[in-house]
Amino acid sequence: MSSTNPTTPLWEVFIRPRNGLHHRHVGSLHAADSALALQAARDVYTRRGEGNSIWVVRSSDIAASDPSFAEPMFEPADDKIYRHPTFYEIPDEVGHM
């Protein structure tokens, strides 16, 4: 099971539900390596068999943008309408998109 030892790496856990198309962050745990992190994540976060896939990522390996710089970070995309698929017709055969 997970430990709270500060020298043991912290892992972020993402689970894809059986009926889902993408992984969701469900929590964090401490583990010595990725194999132990996967095992602990399975034991802690999928007790009822609701998961289809588990990802574990060391918290220290996650790079995140600073919310205080959100406007300059995301504003340039607003002038590129082709990046927003609001005017495309998606055929029914495509399925989930």
Buried (B, 14 or more C-beta within 10 A) or exposed (E): EBEEEEEBBBBBBBBBBEEEEEBEEBEBBBBEEBEBBBBBBBEBBBEEEEBEEBBBBBEEEEEEEEEEEEEEEEEEEEEEEEEEEEEEEEEEEEEEE
